[in-house]
């Protein structure tokens, strides 16, 4: 095993509280899930985000609210909310585009409406436009009680997959 990693792990364990151990468990579980092929990215794995196409053509991604994604005020960090919007809109476009194409974000706007609190974030995105080079999507983030947390729009550039 890597000596530097062992030292860091030992220091962490010696000083960890209950929340630290729960967060470490979340991260390690995500890394194992990624190794087993259950997630495409490390970020989705360690945040336990799950994506699902919906029957109406929209796309949904969920993420549990946990200390890993909270800011010092104990609400979801705005960057995590933006990440969820970007990931949901981008995943939806990747699902809808031909298999030899992908979409990368070129612009995104987020409007934060309420603090991210509760047990889970649920983001639902839909296509605004798919053109030859650019796509536009929109998304809304809710908490598990149905409260609207944020809305966003994004412009994505279509690229060829390598």
C-alpha positions in Angstrom: 0.0 0.0 0.0 1.1 3.6 -0.6 2.9 4.9 2.5 1.6 8.4 2.1 -2.0 7.2 1.8 -1.5 5.0 4.9 -0.1 8.0 6.9 -3.0 10.2 5.8 -5.6 7.6 6.6 -4.0 7.0 10.1 -4.0 10.7 10.9 -7.6 11.0 9.8 -8.8 8.0 11.8 -7.0 9.2 14.9 -8.8 12.5 14.8 -12.2 11.6 13.3 -15.6 12.2 14.8 -18.8 10.4 14.0 -19.6 12.7 11.0 -16.1 12.2 9.7 -16.4 8.4 9.7 -19.9 8.6 8.1 -18.4 10.8 5.3 -15.4 8.5 4.9 -17.8 5.6 4.6 -19.8 7.4 1.9 -16.6 8.2 -0.1 -15.1 4.7 0.2 -18.5 3.1 -0.7 -18.6 5.4 -3.8 -15.1 4.4 -4.8 -15.9 0.7 -4.5 -19.1 1.2 -6.6 -17.0 3.0 -9.3 -14.5 0.2 -9.3 -17.3 -2.3 -9.8 -18.6 -0.3 -12.8 -21.8 0.9 -11.1 -20.9 4.6 -11.9 -19.3 6.3 -14.9 -17.5 9.0 -12.8 -15.9 9.3 -9.4 -18.0 12.4 -8.6 -21.3 10.6 -9.2 -20.1 7.7 -7.2 -18.9 9.6 -4.1 -22.0 11.8 -4.1 -24.3 8.7 -4.7 -26.0 10.5 -7.6 -28.4 8.4 -9.8 -29.7 9.3 -13.2 -32.8 8.1 -14.9 -34.5 8.9 -18.2 -38.2 9.6 -17.7 -41.1 8.4 -19.9 -42.1 12.0 -20.9 -38.6 12.5 -22.4 -37.2 14.5 -19.5 -34.3 13.2 -17.4 -33.9 13.0 -13.6 -30.9 12.8 -11.4 -31.0 12.5 -7.6 -28.4 13.0 -4.9 -28.8 12.5 -1.2 -28.2 15.6 1.0 -25.2 14.7 3.2 -22.3 16.5 4.9 -20.1 15.9 1.9 -22.1 18.3 -0.3 -23.0 20.9 2.4 -21.4 24.3 3.0 -20.5 25.6 6.5 -24.1 26.8 7.0 -25.2 23.1 6.7 -27.1 23.6 3.5 -26.2 22.2 0.1 -23.3 24.1 -1.4 -24.5 26.2 -4.4 -21.7 24.7 -6.5 -23.2 21.2 -5.8 -26.6 22.5 -6.9 -25.0 23.8 -10.1 -23.2 20.6 -10.6 -26.4 18.6 -10.3 -28.1 20.9 -12.9 -25.1 20.6 -15.3 -24.8 16.8 -14.9 -28.6 16.3 -15.4 -28.8 18.4 -18.5 -25.6 17.0 -19.9 -26.6 13.4 -19.2 -30.0 14.0 -20.8 -28.4 15.3 -23.9 -25.9 12.5 -24.1 -28.8 10.1 -23.8 -30.7 11.8 -26.7 -27.7 12.4 -29.0 -26.4 9.7 -31.4 -24.0 7.3 -29.7 -21.0 8.8 -31.5 -21.7 12.3 -30.2 -21.5 14.0 -26.8 -22.4 17.4 -25.4 -20.1 19.7 -23.4 -21.2 22.7 -21.4 -20.3 26.1 -23.0 -22.6 28.3 -20.8 -24.9 27.8 -17.8 -27.1 30.0 -15.7 -28.4 29.1 -12.3 -31.1 30.9 -10.3 -31.0 29.9 -6.6 -34.5 30.1 -5.1 -34.4 28.4 -1.7 -31.7 26.8 0.5 -30.8 23.2 -0.3 -32.2 21.4 2.7 -34.0 18.1 3.3 -33.0 14.5 2.6 -32.5 14.5 -1.2 -32.1 16.8 -4.2 -34.0 15.9 -7.3 -33.1 17.5 -10.6 -35.4 17.2 -13.7 -34.1 18.5 -17.0 -35.7 18.8 -20.5 -34.5 19.7 -23.9 -35.1 23.2 -25.2 -33.3 22.7 -28.6 -31.0 20.3 -30.3 -29.2 21.8 -33.4 -26.3 20.7 -35.5 -23.7 22.2 -33.2 -25.4 23.5 -30.1 -28.0 22.2 -27.7 -30.0 24.0 -25.1 -31.5 22.4 -22.0 -33.3 23.6 -18.8 -33.5 22.0 -15.4 -35.2 22.4 -12.0 -33.9 21.2 -8.7 -36.3 20.2 -5.9 -35.8 18.8 -2.5 -37.6 15.6 -1.3 -40.6 17.7 -0.1 -41.1 19.2 -3.6 -39.7 22.6 -2.7 -38.1 24.3 -5.7 -34.5 25.0 -4.8 -33.0 26.3 -8.1 -33.6 26.5 -11.8 -31.0 26.5 -14.6 -30.4 26.7 -18.3 -27.5 25.5 -20.3 -26.0 25.7 -23.7 -23.9 22.7 -24.8 -21.6 22.2 -27.8 -21.9 18.9 -29.7 -18.6 17.0 -30.1 -17.6 13.6 -31.6 -16.8 10.9 -29.1 -13.3 9.6 -29.3 
